[in-house]
Amino acid sequence: MLKKISTIPFTDTAEQAAKLDAVIAECTGDVSQLMHVMQEAQNIYGYLPFEVQQKIADGMNVPMEKVYGVATFYAQFALSPKGKYSISVCLGTACYVKGAQEILDELSAQLGIEAEECTEDGKFSLTACRCIGACGLAPVITVNEDVYGKITAADVAGILAKYQD
Amino acid sequence: MENMLNIKINGIPCSVPYGTKIIEAARMVGIEIPTLCYLKEMNEIGACRFCVVEVKGARSLVAACVFPIERDGTEIFTNSEKVRKARKTTLELILSTHERKCLSCIRSGNCELQKLCKEYGVSEEDKFDGAKPVYELDYSAAHMVRDNNKCILCRRCVAACNEQGIGVIGANARGIDTHIGSAFELPLNTTSCISCGQCIVNCPVGAIYEKDDTEKVFDAINDESKYVVVQAAPAVRATLGEHFGLPVGTDVTGKMFAALRRLGFDKVFDTNFGADLTIMEEATELLGRIKNGGVLPMITSCSPGWIKYCEHYYPTELDHLSSCKSPMQMQGAITKSYFAEKNGIDPANIVSVAIMPCTAKKFECGRDDENGAGYPDVDYVLTTRELGRMIESAGINFHLLPEEECDAPLGQGTGAAVIFGATGGVMEAALRTAAEVITGEELASPEFTAVRGMDGVKEATYNLGGMDVKVAIASGTKNAKILMDKVKDGTADYTFIEIMGCPGGCINGGGQPVQPASVRNFTDLKGLRAAALYKNDESRPLRKSHLNEDVKAVYADFLGEPNSHKAHELLHTSYVARPMYSK
């Protein structure tokens, strides 16, 4: 699936920047460490926006397209930030046959974003994930650490209402 | 020999060195294995699976382009039923996502995919008709169009871009969504693409092509109120013949001028004049820098791909660049000033067309500070390929054309100008003039052979009138980087550097006729084309730029001295630092 590129402006803290600088400094000149650096960067920022990929490219001395090519090849890398509340919809086999797609569609409609996107206010992000091992509760979604099982599309509005702060 | 292996290819015994790739071994016994993605030493990735062959005992078919022969007694079958079936299926699968608008495709007739489909008897274009991603075309760059709907994902363009040390394109996403693009899917004109066009000449299909300006030029020719002047670059005469099936390295100077005249241009000039003029300006600038303690090493500025590279990648070193415009722009500026004045033509009515081996020239003619006479020096740049197409569509039989000369007074060119088209040529031309200007004596021989040849980086030191002048030459921007890193850290002890953006120089430019991989891989394209220029140089009565009578006349009647105020206004330009990405 094509990844969505976030249009939300990138924000950076001095602490985050220093962390990424340190990771890059350790690996400069060793292109084989590119994925490692990208993983660390994603741990720091939650995703890999333009500014971060550019910094990695410059630091690792590779064209930015190379970084972007890797970022769009592997499912583990995100181009959109995680929201304050990160919603994951399990699309594993059990959840899927129990109607997870309808729940995802409903979330998407209510939030006005597609999977792998984040709302403009940075509040909610939406991910379609693989089996999270709670098949007995299918269909399952998680909001940060909270787990909601055996839900239907009709429950979506009520769940979102709990996260209005 | 110890490391020779005795093998059989289609039952034919032969012996090959250990580790030889099957594709190379097959050539030794006269078998050409078809390929799509393979570019020798540039793109050896075994991705397209079109070159598959059977190796006795192997579990499955192997890719001949990357499979090394390591066992004595290896038996290879390149044309078995299994192989033929596999290749045909591969073509059918490629066609399943290929936009099959072949009749209107710019590469119809010299498309490598089309040719293979014919050879392998593909009878159903839509045998597998599944999901078909649709891509918007990228028209953003000044010089080219990318149409991913035609792309077969061979990655030859990516390899070519990396070979140039640029790497602004690559494979994005995966599976059915895989496509060639830039970081963050940015349009090409917002990246550090240098417009060299090496991706174009390496594309097997119609996925990347130059922006075609032939209709605009035909319109200008047909417009009675316009005075349409054309110039043709040195390297075009060494390659235009290829467009019409002539052997690589055929010099078609005379037919080229005859064709241009028959296309209806009002004046047919030769960029050789502009090249000789460039040498006068550039050699004078260099001697001035040496004498007055200016910035050295000075670097040539003829190649717009190289200039754009320098602006993106070495924005702090722009003062090393000669301020001279390229020969094309000089020629255009003189056409719209001196020539217009002399002939009483309003420069506003002159349409200045240039036939170039280059796609970056399409970008160059639209740059700022390239309008010496108050009008764009050059209005339209056509590649060698576009000229070829114009000749065809005008119904001109190229082979039956007589040999003709170009027009006066901006037509004379010396041998020094002709060799501008090959790496080392500008340097040699400059040395021929600088040596005689410095010493005041005639050179015993005009040839400076140490700066010739297809090596990516060359160095030489010449003693000119008691002064040691150390020079360096690079072609291809990856090689330019080697010299520029030295310039940047201050360790470059050269006086003068020549850099051309394309490997081998203009003869291998991105605007030159497209040769299929089967030719590119096994023919010395650069060497053969360059040899045509050096032969042309040898055949000329005048071989030094300062002896060009037309150039002398322009200085005497119009410009005054080289680097005069007027010369600066018309023939020199400026550069700008450019970011790597402008998001």
Interface residues (C-beta under 8 A of the other chain):
Chain A: M1 L2 K3 I5 F50 Q53 Q54 A57 V62 P63 M64 E65 K66 V67 Y68 G69 T72 F73
Chain B: I166 G167 V168 I169 G170 A171 N172 A173 R174 D177 S182 A183 F184 E185 M580 Y581 K583
